[in-house]
């Protein structure tokens, strides 16, 4: 049996052809997409809540950091039970954010800055305040079948839900409606009844939603929770998972073989792809959100998703993951991308802890560096470009239903509030997010020192690293070169992009918490002398410095890109 360290020394890199199609004109390839959580980006009215005009006023920032597109989380009319993901009107703007004229101004300004605009498309459910649901309760056709209704199961004379399905926000996924005398299914909150895609008229309604926003200049959509779209028509109980340590009300105690990843989902996606392809102008992009296995993920490419979102940095890889684990996961993913399709790397989002919290401040730049140097699209979450950290939110301050429904003992394991606090623009009132001292979620107290304005002035900052990274995405070797991933020595990850006749681009990441010396030239077959293009903020490696690659001193947890 090989000793672990010996095993690492036997590992070489795998040369991969880029999954990018070199002649493609699809605008999203090898670019950055920037996610905006609108409640927390910028408040233009002083009410402590972000809005469309606030976003419009800060579009220059998104252009400045080199993103090609902004993706805006839901802005539709909503009672805000799940902060915009419970929708009463899919074709209008909630007054909290502004109105359709404000949206048109945003799109016009974005286009003038060379930015594409993507919207969240939330097809799995509506709000229970939606007029469709009200009519469905009353059995008014065709709305009577727009939702998933089932009769009660009677056990010993007692009414019970149709099966054991559990909602993502705790408890039964079935809610009794007294008026209709049936249960309705909700994969998420009680106020988010699931739509019934076995009804073709419902799907036509949702295709019309896509057409409405395409006609208003939208360049594509991120499709929310796509793997929940269809349920098995037999409505069988889902198998229980043994020894999870979770309460019986938690969806994590069930194996979701009947409520997720159903084959019909892909057929529905194809009908939406046809709508996008019928839209004039540059090709429209579809990003599909599914926290699922790689087999299910890759299937979305075949049915029209350009970027089935890759969550390995949030789901599979953690702060204690080794360089070998990173190599294995990245290689496996890249080797599965279909020919001509684009990879993507989600660095962070509004549903998970922030990068600087997940991996620690010293490694806050690491994932963005990997997402940049690898082929494909880097997707970053607002605030991660300045290394924002999770805020500590008390039970009294908690507003996320995922946290509220878990109760005061467990809320801090499920609440998404800590990663959703307002953007830290500067060191003025409410971090420059709002003129109001009270904001919808509390500002992180570190805003006095951790903010965009300060990072623009600092000699080295996360902001300055990201600007360099977005420019690097355009380098020939990064756009079109081969990809080689190597474990260098012990627990150092190396990535090389090569293109004949062009400068190599090399990334080295020290996964150790101590200084590590590596002979990268020998391990990676790179020039003996290379220059530091950029380095992680806390590494103290100087940009522009010439380095002898035969003997590189990598500080603890440092990441460096060489050209």
N, C-alpha and C positions, 0 to 999 in steps of 0.2 A: 504493500500500500504506500502510495506516495505521500510524503510529508506535504502539508498545505502550502508551505512556502516554495518547495521544489515544484509543486504543481503549477503555481503561478508563473514560475520562470519558464515553463514549457509552453506557455500560451502565446501564440502569435496572433496577428491581426488577420481579419478576413477582408480581402479586397472586394468591395461591392461596387457595382455600377450604380450611378445615381438613378433614383427612381424618377427623376425629373425628365420630362420630354423636352429636349434642348430647343426644338423649334417652336414650342408652344407660345402662344400669345396670351394665355390666360394670366391676367394681371396679378393674381394672388400668389403665384409660384415664387418661392424664395423671397418672401416678404414677411413683414411684421403685421399682425392684426392686433389692435389695441382694444381691449374690452373696457367699456364704461358702465359702471353701476350708477345709474342716473341720480338716485336718491342721495348719493354721497360724493358726486363729482364737483359741482359748483352751484351755489345758490345765488340767483340773481335778484330775488325779491326780498330777502331778509327774513323769511319765515323759518329758516333753519333746515330747509329741505332742498335738495338739488333739483334742477329743472332744465328744460331744453335751452332756454336763453343762456343759462349758465354754461352749458356745454358749448354753445356757439361762441361764447366769449373766450373760450380756452382752446379752440381748434388749432390755433397756431402752435400750441404746445405739442399736440399730437403730430403735426407736420414736422415740427422741430426735431423730435426724437426719431424721425425717419419711418414712422408707420405708414403703410399703404392704405389702411382702412381702419375705421372705428366700428366696433360692434356695440350697439346700445341695448342693454337689458331692458325688459318690458316697460313701455311708457303708455300703455293702453288704459282705457277707462277701467277702474278697479276699485273695490272696497278695501284693498290693501290688506286682506287677511294674510296673504303670502307675499306682500309687497310687490304687487304687479303681476305675479304669476297666477292670480285668480282674476279672470277678465270678464267684464260684463259687455264690453263692446270692442270687438277686434279691429274695428276700422275708425277709431277715434282716439284722441289723446286725453289722458286724464288731466283735469284742471290743475292738479298738483304740479304737473310738468309744463303746462301751457296749453297750446291748441295747435290745430293743423297749420295755421299760418306760421307759427313759431317753428314747426317742423320743416316747413318749406324753406324758411330762411336758413335753418341749419344745413339742409342739403345743399342749397345754393352756395353757401360759404365754403362748405367742405369741398365741393367740386372745384371752386376757385383756387383752393389750396392743393389740389391734386389728390384729395382723399376720397375713397369710396365709403359709402354708408351702408352698414348691415344692421338689420333689426333682428331681435328675438322673435321667433315664430313659436307660439305655445299651443300645439295642436292637441295635446292629450286630454285637456279638460277646460272647462270654463269656470266662471264663478257661479255659485248657486243663486246670485242676484241677476244673472243674465236672463234676458227675456225668453231665450230658447228654453231655459230650464223651467221657467214659470209656465210656459205653454206645455212643456212636456209633462209636468205634474198634472195639468188639466186634460191631458191626452188629446191635445189639439194637433191634428195632422199638419205637416209631416213631423212635427217636433216631438210627437209621442215616442218616437224611436231614435231620437237624437242622443239619448243617454242610455246607460245600462241599468235596466230595472229588472228585479227578480222578486218572486214571491218569497214570503218568509218560510222558514223550515219550522214546523211545529214539533216540539219534543216534549212529551208528557204534558201536553196542553199549553206549553209555553212557547211564545214566539221567539225564534232565534234567527240570526243572519243566515243567508243561503249556504255559506261555507266558512272556512277558517281563515280566509284571506285577511291580511293585516295591512294597514296604511303606513306609509313611510314616516308619518308624524305621530305614531303610537296608536294602538287600539285597532278595533275592527275596521276593515275597509268598507263596511256596509253601514248605511245610515237609513233608518226607517223614516218614511214620509207618510204622515197620518192621512193627508188628503188623498194621495194616490193609493194608499194601502199596499205599498211595496217598498222594498229596499232599493237604494241606488248605490252604485259602486263609486268609490273615490280612492285612487291610489295614494293621494296626498291628504290635504286637510279636508275636513267635513265640508267646508265651503268651496271645494273644488271637485264637483262631480265629473267623472270621466265621460268623454264623448264616445259615441258608438260608431266606429268606422266600418261596421258591417252594413251600415245604412249608406247607400251611394249618394243620397241627397245631402247628408251631413258632410260627406267629403267634398261635394260640389260647393257647399258653403265655404269650406276652408280654402278651397282653390281660389274662390273669389276674394278671400282675404289676401292671399298672395298677390293676385292681380291688382288689387287696390293699391298696395304699397309699391309694387313695381311701377305702376303708373305715376307714382309720386317721386320717382327717381331713386328708389332703393336698388342697391347693387347686389343684394343677396341676403341670405338669412342664416342665422344659427337656430337649428331646430331643437327645442327643449325636450328632454326626457323621452326621446324617440322610442326607446326599447320598451316603454310602458304602453305603447299605442293600442295594442290589440291583446285581448285575453282569450284563453282557450274557451271555446263555446260550450264545453261540457261542465264548466264551473266546478271542477273537482277540488277537494281539499288539497292544499299544498303540503308536501312532506315536512315534518319538523326536523330541525337540526339539533342533535344532542349536545348537551354540555356547552352552550354558548356563554353562560354566565349572565345572559340578558333576561329582563323580565318577559313574561309570556305575551305582553302587549307589544313587544318590539318586533318590527318586521324582520330584523336580523335573525330571528329564531326559525324562519321558514326558508325553504329552498324554493325560489320563485320560478318554478318550471311552467306554471300556468298563467302567470300575470306579466311575464317579461319575455322578450326575444322570440316572439311568435313569427312564423314564416310570413304571414300575411302582411306584417309591418313593411317588409321590403317592397311589396307590390304597391302599397299606398305611397311610399316614397317615390316610386317611379312615376306615379300620376302627377306628383308635385313637380318632379324634374321636368316633365313635359310642359308644365305651365311656365317654368323659368326659361326653358329653351324657346318658347314662343314669344318671349319678350324681346323687343328690338334692342339694338345697341350691343355693347360688349357683353360677353358671356357672364351670366350671373352665377354666383357661388352659393353652394349649400354646405354648411357645416352641421353635422349631426352629433348631438350629445347622447352618448350611450355608455354608461359605466358597465362594461360587459367584457366577455372573453375576446381574445384576439380573433377567434374563428368567426364569431358573430360580427365583430367590428369590420373585418375585411369584406364581409358580404355587402355592406352598404355601398362600397365602390361600384359594384355591379349594377346597382339600381339608381345611381344618379347623385350620390353624395360625393362631392369633390374632396371634402375633408372630414371623414369620420374621426371625431376628436379623440386624440391619443392622450390618455390620462396617466401614463406610466409614472410620471414624475410626482403624481399625487396619490396614486393607488398602490403601485408596485415597489417604488423605490423611496427610501426614507433616509433620515440623517445617519443611521447606523448601517446602511447598505454599503457593501464593499465595491471597489473598482471592478472586480470580476462580475458582480451582480449587475452593475450598470452596463458593462460590455454585453453580457448575455441578453439582457432585456432589449437593448438597442439593436443588436445584431438580429435577434429573432424578429423584431418588428420590421426593420428595414428589408429583411429577406422575404417578408410576406407582402410587401406593397406590390400591387399588380403593375405590370409594365405600363408606362405612360401616365401613372397616377402620382400624386404628390403626397409625401409624408407630412406630418404636422406634429408639433410638440407644444402641449398646453403647459405653460410655466406656472400659472396660478389662475384662480377664478373666485367668484363671490360665494362659492359653496364650501371652500376648503380653507384651512389656515394659510396665512400668508407665507411666502417663500422664506423670508427672513426669520419667521417663527418656526417653520417646519425644519429648516436646515441650520438655523443659527445665523447671527449677523455676519460672521466671517465667510459664510458660504452663500450669502444672499445673491451674489452675481453668478454663481456656478451654473444653475439650470439655464439661465438666459444665454450664457456662453455656449453651453451644449446645444441649445435650440438654434443658435445662430450658425454654428459651424457645421452642423449636420444638414443634409439636404432637406428641403421642405419649408414649411411655414411655421414661424414662431408666433405663438398666441400669448400675449401678456395682459395682465390685469392691472387696471389703474392703481397707481401707488407703488407697485412693485418696481417701477423704474427709479424710485428713490429709496427703495429698501424699507418701505413702511412695515411695521410690525403689528401683530394682533394687539388690540387693546383688551384690558381686563374689564369685562362687563359684569356687573353684579346681577343677582336674580331680579332685583327691583327694576333694573334698567333693561332687562331682556325683553325683546319684542318679537324675535323670530319664533314662529309656531313650532319649529323643530325643537327649540329649547323650552318654550313655555309648556308644551305638552309633555315634556319629559319630567317636569317638576323640579323643585329647588335642589333635590339631591343629585340629579343627573343632568341638569340643564347645560352645565359647562362642558359636557362631553358631546352634546348634539347641536348646540346653538351655533349659528353661522354669523351672529352679530359681531364677534371680535374681529373678523376680517372685512367687515363692511363699513367701518367707521370712516368719516369724511376725509377727503384728500387733504394733505398738508401742503398748502401752497407757499405759506410764509409764516413768520412768527407774530403776525398781528392777531386781532380778535378772531377766535375760532379758526385759527390756522389759515386765514384768508379764504376759507370755504364760504363763510356767511358773515354778515354784519351782526347777526343775532348771537348772543352768548349761549343760548340754548339751541342745540342742534338735535336732529331726530335720533341720532346715536351720539354718545359723548366723544369728543375729540381725544385722540391719544395724547396724554400729557407730555410726551417727548417732542411735540411739534415745535417747541422753541428752538431746538437744535436740529431736528430731523425734518427738513422741509425743502421744497424745490428751490426757492430763492437762495437758500444757503448753499445748496449743492451746485448751483450755477457758478458761485463765486469760489468754491473750494478747489484747491489744486487737484484733488482726486475725489470722485464721488460716484455713486451708483448711476446718477443721471449722465455723467460724462462717459462712463463705461458703456451705457446703453447706446448713446449716440455713436460711439465708435463701432459698436456691434451692428447697428442697422446699416452703416456704411459698408461693413465687411460682407454683408449678405449679397452685395453687388459684385464682389471680387470674382473673377472668372473661375478660380479653383473652387470657390464655395458654390457658385451657381451651377457649374457643369462638371466638376471634377469627380474622380473616384473617391470613395470613402474607406478609410482603414481605421479600425478601432483595436487598440492594443492595451493590454495590461503591462505597464512598464515597471520592471522590477517587482516591488511588493506594494500593492495598494495605491499605485499611481495610474490614473487613466489617461491614455493618450489617444487623440483623434487626429488623423492627417487627411487633408484634402489635397489631391494632386491633379494637375492638368498639364499635359506636355507643353513645354515652352512657357509656362506661367509659374509664378512664385507659389511654393507650397504654403499652406496655412496649417498651423499646428496648435492644438489645444492640449495643455497638460493640467491635470487636477490632482492635487495631493489629498488623498482621503485620510491621511494620518493627522493626528493632532500634535505631531512633532516635526521638526525640520527633516526633510528627506532629500538625499542626494541621488540623482539619477543620471545615467548615461543615455540620454534620449537619442543622440545621434546613432548609436549602435542599435538600439532597440527598434527605432522607428525609421531608420534609413533616411535621415534628414541631413541637411548641410551642417557642418561643424559650427558655423556661426550664423545666428539668426537674430533678428531684432524683436524687442517686445512691442507688440501692437497695442495691447491693453492687458490689464491685470486686475484681479479682484481688489476691492477697495482696501481691505485690511491686510493685504499681502506685503505692502511697502516695496513692491517691485516697481521700478521706475519705467514708465512708458518711454520708448525710444532707445532704451539701453541695449547695447549689443551683448549677446550672451553666448558663451561657449557651451554648445549643446552636449558636449561630451561629459560635462560635469555641471549640472544645473542644481543649485540649491533652492529647493522649493520650501518656502515657509509653511508652517502648520495650516492646513485647510485652504491653501492658496490655489488659485486658478490663474493661468497665464496663457495668452495667445501670442504666438510667434509668427512672423512673416519674414 
